[in-house]
Amino acid sequence: MSDLPFSDIEALLREALTPVEPPPALAGRMEQRLTEITELAQGELEGWELSAMRDPRNWVRPVVAVAVGTTAGAALVVVRVRQQHRRRKAKATGPVDLAQRTLRAVRDETRQILDR
């Protein structure tokens, strides 16, 4: 190996492991795509009739729609709550208050998605 002093290796590691902020447009694009996927899954479920559900062969599409819609909806909640994290952290009076504010934000975002 090379003869780098320990402090140089430490500096190189610190530089390499510095967090990188994603571009602002990325969050907007991700939110838009997750919203589209959630709405498509909801549309797929709305189109199904209960009478067709008697045959187990017809269960695949609704089950997939539920799974995809639930996953996209949960990811959408996480993205939206994460976007507001700094604002909640600045307003919070401590870790418990921050956790309560975050849980309220998750509840509110979930309700907003389910009301659509």
C-alpha positions in Angstrom: 0.0 0.0 0.0 1.1 3.6 -0.2 2.8 5.6 2.5 0.0 8.1 3.1 -0.2 9.5 6.6 -3.2 8.5 8.6 -4.6 12.1 8.5 -4.6 12.1 4.7 -6.6 8.9 4.6 -9.0 10.3 7.1 -9.4 13.5 5.0 -10.0 11.4 1.9 -12.6 9.3 3.6 -14.4 12.4 5.0 -14.5 13.9 1.5 -15.7 10.7 -0.1 -18.5 10.2 2.4 -19.9 13.7 2.4 -23.6 13.6 2.0 -24.9 14.9 -1.4 -28.2 16.7 -1.7 -30.3 15.5 -4.6 -31.3 18.1 -7.2 -34.5 19.9 -6.3 -36.3 18.7 -9.5 -35.7 15.1 -8.5 -38.1 15.2 -5.6 -40.8 16.9 -7.8 -40.4 14.3 -10.5 -40.5 11.4 -8.1 -43.6 12.8 -6.4 -45.3 13.2 -9.8 -44.5 9.6 -10.8 -45.6 8.2 -7.5 -48.9 10.1 -7.7 -49.5 8.8 -11.3 -48.8 5.2 -10.2 -51.1 5.6 -7.2 -53.9 7.0 -9.4 -53.4 4.3 -12.0 -53.7 1.6 -9.4 -56.9 3.3 -8.0 -58.3 3.4 -11.5 -57.6 -0.2 -12.0 -59.4 -1.2 -8.8 -62.4 1.0 -9.6 -62.9 -0.8 -12.9 -63.3 -4.2 -11.3 -66.7 -5.6 -10.5 -67.3 -7.8 -7.4 -69.2 -10.4 -9.5 -65.9 -11.1 -11.5 -64.1 -11.7 -8.2 -65.8 -15.1 -7.7 -63.3 -16.7 -10.1 -59.8 -16.8 -8.5 -58.2 -16.4 -11.9 -59.5 -12.8 -11.9 -57.7 -12.0 -8.6 -54.3 -11.3 -10.0 -54.8 -7.8 -11.4 -56.6 -6.4 -8.4 -54.1 -7.9 -6.0 -51.2 -6.4 -8.1 -53.1 -3.1 -8.2 -53.5 -3.1 -4.4 -49.8 -4.0 -3.9 -48.5 -1.4 -6.4 -50.9 1.3 -5.2 -50.1 0.7 -1.5 -46.3 0.8 -2.2 -46.5 3.9 -4.3 -48.8 5.6 -1.8 -46.5 4.8 1.1 -43.4 6.1 -0.9 -45.4 9.2 -1.7 -46.1 9.8 2.0 -42.4 9.3 2.8 -41.3 11.7 0.1 -43.7 14.4 1.1 -43.0 14.1 4.9 -39.2 14.1 4.2 -39.5 17.3 2.2 -41.0 19.1 5.2 -38.5 17.7 7.7 -36.3 20.7 8.1 -39.3 23.0 8.8 -40.7 20.6 11.4 -37.2 20.3 13.0 -36.9 24.1 13.2 -40.3 24.4 14.9 -39.8 21.4 17.3 -38.9 22.0 20.9 -37.2 18.6 21.3 -36.9 15.1 20.0 -40.3 14.0 21.3 -42.0 17.1 19.8 -40.3 16.4 16.5 -41.5 12.8 16.5 -45.0 13.9 17.3 -45.0 16.5 14.5 -43.6 13.9 12.1 -46.3 11.4 13.0 -49.0 14.1 12.5 -47.5 14.9 9.1 -47.6 11.2 8.1 -51.2 11.0 9.2 -52.2 14.1 7.3 -50.4 13.0 4.1 -51.9 9.6 4.3 -55.4 11.1 4.7 -54.8 13.4 1.8 -53.8 10.5 -0.5 -56.7 8.3 0.6 -59.2 11.1 0.1 -58.4 11.3 -3.6 
